[in-house]
Amino acid sequence: MLSVAGGLAFPVRKLTVACALFDISENSVRVTLVRLSAAGLIEAAGRGAYRLGESAVEFASEVSSWRTAETRVRPWNGDYVAVHGGAPVSDRVGRKRGQRALQMLGFRELTRGLSVRPDNLEGGVESVRARLHTLGLESEASVFRASAFDPALEAHARDLWDGKELAASYKRSRARLAAWLERAPGLELDVQAREAFLLGGSAIRQLVYDPLLPAPLVDVDERRAFVESVRKMDKAGRAIWKRFLGLGLGSAVPSTVQLTDENPPPGGWIQ
């Protein structure tokens, strides 16, 4: 909820109303806010309100980039971006952050300690390197371009991703979103809000972790159709949550939180 407020203040009272939809108590909300604040992920913004902390803003921005993912894909020439090394085994937290960064950008382990992905993202290796470090990849890791694999290794690299299953997952998720949008008008507002958050959040997570493979490794038309369906769900979800947060407290959404279709918050309502 804080990540979709666009860096602006979000009242605790609205957070508690939202969390109540998921049977999360007000006390649990306040304990969580204290822990997030202690970790530097959020910060107080006036009395009874919070916003994302500086250390979380860049990560939230990266997550929200699912909206423009398709515009950051370029034709593939067969090269790969490779990552080797990282934090020492003893640094469990650092290694966990590094693995998450690699997964979010679609890397897979080719050989022990060497992960790769197709070099088909705009900006090439330099851009991927910067994004990986933003997402938490260890500074000790080397990020570079790799090419000219022998035939066996090239075949192995292409088998790291199941393009057919990815395309099938796009179809399944698209159908699930379409079916929900069709029946949503008949649901109570609180049910709409809860289901939109859960279903839409799952779809956005799927996009955030999508490897953005090039053709011929995946059906890119199926992926584009799925992205468009998530945009429709996102728009519907934002409208639902705007109504819910306003009506749920008997007042309009405060001006500190900008919730309009023309100026959508990062990540969307259903992140």
C-alpha distance (Angstrom), angle and dihedral (degrees) to the residues before:
residue distance angle dihedral
M1 . . .
L2 3.78 . .
S3 3.77 91.9 .
V4 3.81 92.0 58.2
A5 3.79 93.7 51.7
G6 3.79 91.0 82.7
G7 3.81 94.8 -120.5
L8 3.79 92.0 -56.4
A9 3.80 127.8 122.5
F10 3.81 118.4 -78.8
P11 3.84 119.3 -162.3
V12 3.80 116.4 -119.9
R13 3.79 90.1 -136.3
K14 3.80 90.4 63.1
L15 3.79 91.3 46.8
T16 3.79 90.0 55.0
V17 3.82 91.7 49.3
A18 3.81 90.1 50.7
C19 3.81 94.3 46.6
A20 3.80 91.7 48.7
L21 3.81 86.9 69.4
F22 3.80 87.1 67.9
D23 3.83 95.5 43.6
I24 3.82 92.0 -103.9
S25 3.79 110.9 147.8
E26 3.79 124.5 -129.7
N27 3.80 89.5 -116.6
S28 3.82 91.0 54.9
V29 3.81 90.0 49.6
R30 3.80 92.0 52.8
V31 3.81 93.3 45.8
T32 3.81 89.6 50.7
L33 3.81 91.4 49.3
V34 3.81 90.2 53.0
R35 3.81 91.4 50.4
L36 3.81 93.4 46.6
S37 3.80 89.6 48.9
A38 3.81 91.9 50.0
A39 3.80 89.1 51.6
G40 3.80 90.9 52.3
L41 3.80 93.5 -117.8
I42 3.80 94.4 117.0
E43 3.79 135.2 19.7
A44 3.80 136.9 -156.8
A45 3.79 114.0 -97.5
G46 3.77 105.7 -170.1
R47 3.76 126.6 -47.7
G48 3.80 114.8 -25.0
A49 3.81 96.2 -4.1
Y50 3.80 139.1 97.5
R51 3.78 139.4 -170.0
L52 3.79 135.3 -172.2
G53 3.78 115.6 -71.2
E54 3.78 121.8 -121.4
S55 3.81 92.9 -103.9
A56 3.81 91.3 57.2
V57 3.81 100.2 44.6
E58 3.81 97.3 79.6
F59 3.79 92.5 46.8
A60 3.81 91.2 48.9
S61 3.81 89.5 50.1
E62 3.80 90.7 52.4
V63 3.80 90.9 50.4
S64 3.80 90.9 49.6
S65 3.81 91.5 54.3
W66 3.82 89.5 87.9
R67 3.81 86.6 95.1
T68 3.80 93.0 66.4
A69 3.81 99.7 29.2
E70 3.81 94.0 115.3
T71 3.80 91.7 55.7
R72 3.81 90.0 57.1
V73 3.81 95.4 59.4
R74 3.80 120.7 97.8
P75 3.83 133.2 -175.9
W76 3.79 113.2 -73.6
N77 3.81 121.3 -121.8
G78 3.81 94.9 -171.4
D79 3.82 98.0 -96.9
Y80 3.80 124.0 123.9
V81 3.78 136.8 -144.3
A82 3.81 108.8 -128.2
V83 3.80 132.7 -162.5
H84 3.78 122.6 -162.5
G85 3.78 130.0 -177.8
G86 3.77 128.8 -6.1
A87 3.79 140.2 169.4
P88 3.80 118.0 -5.1
V89 3.79 118.2 -93.1
S90 3.80 89.6 -107.9
D91 3.84 90.9 63.0
R92 3.80 97.6 77.1
V93 3.80 95.3 167.7
G94 3.79 92.9 49.1
R95 3.79 92.8 47.9
K96 3.80 91.2 48.8
R97 3.82 91.2 52.8
G98 3.80 90.1 47.3
Q99 3.80 92.9 51.2
R100 3.79 91.1 49.5
A101 3.81 90.6 51.3
L102 3.80 90.8 51.9
Q103 3.79 92.4 48.2
M104 3.80 92.9 49.6
L105 3.79 90.9 55.4
G106 3.80 93.9 45.9
F107 3.81 100.3 -106.1
R108 3.80 120.7 157.5
E109 3.81 129.3 -170.0
L110 3.80 110.5 -101.0
T111 3.79 97.2 176.4
R112 3.80 130.8 -6.1
G113 3.79 107.8 -58.4
L114 3.83 94.2 0.1
S115 3.82 119.7 99.4
V116 3.81 125.3 -178.5
R117 3.79 143.5 -176.6
P118 3.83 131.3 -178.9
D119 3.80 112.4 -82.3
N120 3.80 93.7 -124.3
L121 3.80 102.2 117.3
E122 3.80 121.4 107.1
G123 3.79 112.9 -99.3
G124 3.79 92.8 29.8
V125 3.77 123.4 -139.0
E126 3.81 95.1 -16.6
S127 3.80 93.1 56.4
V128 3.80 93.5 44.0
R129 3.81 90.9 49.0
A130 3.81 91.8 53.0
R131 3.81 92.8 47.5
L132 3.79 92.2 48.3
H133 3.79 91.6 53.8
T134 3.81 90.8 46.9
L135 3.79 88.4 53.9
G136 3.79 92.5 50.7
L137 3.82 108.7 -88.4
E138 3.78 110.7 158.2
S139 3.79 116.9 -102.1
E140 3.82 88.8 -128.9
A141 3.82 91.5 67.4
S142 3.81 119.7 100.0
V143 3.83 117.4 -135.8
F144 3.81 117.4 -165.8
R145 3.81 146.2 142.4
A146 3.81 118.1 -88.9
S147 3.80 128.0 -166.8
A148 3.80 146.3 147.3
F149 3.81 95.6 57.0
D150 3.78 115.5 178.6
P151 3.83 113.3 -102.8
A152 3.79 95.3 -98.2
L153 3.81 94.1 49.2
E154 3.80 91.4 44.5
A155 3.79 90.3 53.1
H156 3.79 90.1 48.6
A157 3.80 91.1 50.0
R158 3.79 92.8 53.2
D159 3.80 90.8 49.7
L160 3.80 92.1 57.9
W161 3.82 89.3 87.9
D162 3.80 126.4 48.8
G163 3.79 101.1 -139.4
K164 3.80 94.5 179.4
E165 3.80 92.4 53.9
L166 3.80 90.7 46.4
A167 3.81 91.0 54.1
A168 3.81 90.3 47.0
S169 3.81 90.4 50.9
Y170 3.81 90.2 52.9
K171 3.83 89.6 54.5
R172 3.80 93.8 46.8
S173 3.78 93.9 48.4
R174 3.79 92.8 44.9
A175 3.80 90.8 52.8
R176 3.81 91.2 48.0
L177 3.82 92.4 52.2
A178 3.81 93.0 46.2
A179 3.81 92.0 50.4
W180 3.81 92.0 50.5
L181 3.80 94.2 47.5
E182 3.80 88.6 53.0
R183 3.80 94.6 53.5
A184 3.82 98.8 33.7
P185 3.85 96.5 89.7
G186 3.80 89.2 65.0
L187 3.81 93.8 56.2
E188 3.80 128.7 91.1
L189 3.81 113.4 -100.5
D190 3.81 95.1 -110.8
V191 3.81 90.5 50.0
Q192 3.81 90.1 48.7
A193 3.80 91.1 51.8
R194 3.79 94.7 48.2
E195 3.80 95.9 45.6
A196 3.81 93.4 43.0
F197 3.80 90.1 54.2
L198 3.81 94.2 48.4
L199 3.79 99.1 40.1
G200 3.78 95.7 38.5
G201 3.78 91.9 43.7
S202 3.78 90.4 55.1
A203 3.81 91.1 50.7
I204 3.81 92.7 48.7
R205 3.79 91.0 48.7
Q206 3.80 87.9 53.2
L207 3.80 89.4 54.8
V208 3.81 94.6 43.5
Y209 3.81 89.9 55.7
D210 3.81 95.5 38.2
P211 3.83 110.2 122.0
L212 3.83 92.5 -139.0
L213 3.77 91.0 -135.6
P214 3.79 120.5 -167.4
A215 3.77 126.9 -123.5
P216 2.99 127.4 -61.7
L217 3.81 91.3 33.7
V218 3.81 92.2 61.0
D219 3.81 141.1 8.3
V220 3.80 99.6 -97.1
D221 3.83 92.6 -172.3
E222 3.81 90.1 60.6
R223 3.79 89.6 50.3
R224 3.80 92.6 50.6
A225 3.80 90.5 50.4
F226 3.80 89.9 51.4
V227 3.81 92.3 49.6
E228 3.79 89.6 52.3
S229 3.80 91.1 51.1
V230 3.82 90.4 51.9
R231 3.81 90.0 51.2
K232 3.82 89.3 55.0
M233 3.80 90.5 48.7
D234 3.79 90.5 47.4
K235 3.79 92.0 53.0
A236 3.81 91.8 48.6
G237 3.80 91.8 45.6
R238 3.79 93.6 51.7
A239 3.81 90.9 51.1
I240 3.81 91.4 49.1
W241 3.81 93.8 48.9
K242 3.78 92.3 46.1
R243 3.80 89.3 56.9
F244 3.79 93.6 41.8
L245 3.80 96.5 51.0
G246 3.79 91.6 45.9
L247 3.80 98.2 44.9
G248 3.80 93.6 36.5
L249 3.81 90.5 65.4
G250 3.76 98.1 33.5
S251 3.81 92.3 -115.5
A252 3.76 141.0 79.2
V253 3.78 121.7 -86.3
P254 3.83 105.6 -87.0
S255 3.77 119.7 -105.5
T256 3.81 90.6 -116.0
V257 3.80 88.5 74.0
Q258 3.79 113.7 59.4
L259 3.80 108.8 -153.7
T260 3.77 109.0 170.1
D261 3.78 133.1 130.4
E262 3.80 89.0 -128.2
N263 3.81 92.0 55.7
P264 3.82 105.1 28.2
P265 3.81 119.4 -171.6
P266 3.82 119.1 -110.6
G267 3.79 113.0 -82.3
G268 3.78 95.3 9.8
W269 3.78 129.0 -104.0
I270 3.75 92.2 -73.2
Q271 3.78 100.1 55.1
